Amino acid sequence: MKKKILIRIGSLRHGGAEKVLVTFLKNLPKDKYEIDLLLNLHSGKYLTEVPDWVNVMYLNRGEMITTNRPKDLPKKAYRVVYQQLLKKYPKILYRRKLKKKQYDIEFAAIHGFRDEVLNSPLKSSKKLMWIHNDLTEVPGYTAEKMRRFFNYDKIMVISEKIQENFLSLAKNEEEKSKIVRIHNPLDTDEILKKAEIPALHYKFSKELPTFISVGTVFPQKGFDRLLKVHKRLLEENLLHHLLIIGDGYDFENIKKLKSELGIDSTSTMLGFTENPYPYFKKADFYILSSRYEGFPTVLFEAMTLKKNIIATDVSGVQEMLINGHLGLITENSEEGIYLGMKKALTHPETFLTYQNHLENYEMPFRLKKSVDKIMEILDNL
């Protein structure tokens, strides 16, 4: 008898959690589970990668609206109202959209769907949560709010720091036993293969080093800090180029800031690209400027491609870079980013040590091992 599973996530846009979810689904045996994947918005680059045996459902269709142009506002408002209505009255969703289907497991693939799954009218289903962010750094997440996650049957976390945070909030052994640490399933062979494709949409400088940063464009990623540091270094005559790849609701604001700072000729926002790996490969340095993370998957991608790495000290970074053994970890501030990039530009030879360590480093996770561990949780719930 196949277990019936409902998975909830916002969309399949180009984010780390979305990529990890789709990689997981692609590596599941297709005859073992019956899966309905319910998206709030039927959009995102990973839609085409979902295996055809997974039933994809959605509340709204179309791409994410990242601007506030008057003509877009009615559609944007309708989506918000409709989704909030179904969140408030989940019985309507389960009766109409899900046709009264009974699920064995309801699975929130990101922390933002905590209440949607907990408020499910299906009282007999087991509830599974996958947390990808250090919630202690997310504005508005108090200890009281974080304790609500213990209403789940299992909480999968992706880094030691997140695990420690939840263990410190647990009130008894039963709650502690709900927390399980899972390495993100990532396909390193796919990354290496895709990196061989030519990078056609950006001309790399032969004379000046290029720093690359890849991620969804919203405040968490700190691209505003990165642009300000870029300008400051240029003013000190430390010449270089900056390439940012990604899209998101903050894209227009960051693009505007770039123009206001007068750095359009030395910094490029490429927007969304299907395959960022050729750009990773050709860049001289990978920089993570995030204000907070859970376990930044993008760093494992940079490590797979043996990049020189500079990263702010957010959740997961010490663990991934082995306390600064595999890359430069800076203070989580604008000043920290500045000092890290300045070191790369004035003393690039110091990065040779990281390169030597990366050459002999074996990734701690295996795709199959991660998938097997999640399947084990599904099977035992």
Secondary structure by P-SEA (a helix, b strand, c coil): cbbbbbbbbccccccaaaaaaaaaaaaccccccbbbbbbccccccccccccccbbbbbcccccccccccccaaaaaaaaaaaaaaaaaccccccccccccccccbbbcccccaaaaaaacccccbbbbbbbccccccccccccccccccccccbbbbccaaaaaaaaaacccaaaaaabbbbcccccaaaaaaaaacccccbbbbccbbbbbbbcccccccaaaaaaaaaaaaaaacccbbbbbbbcccaaaaaaaaaaaaccccccccccccccaaaaaaaccbbbbbcccccccaaaaaaaaaccbbbbccccccccccccccccccccccaaaaaaaaaaaaaccccaaaaaaaaaaccccccaaaaaaaaaaaaaac
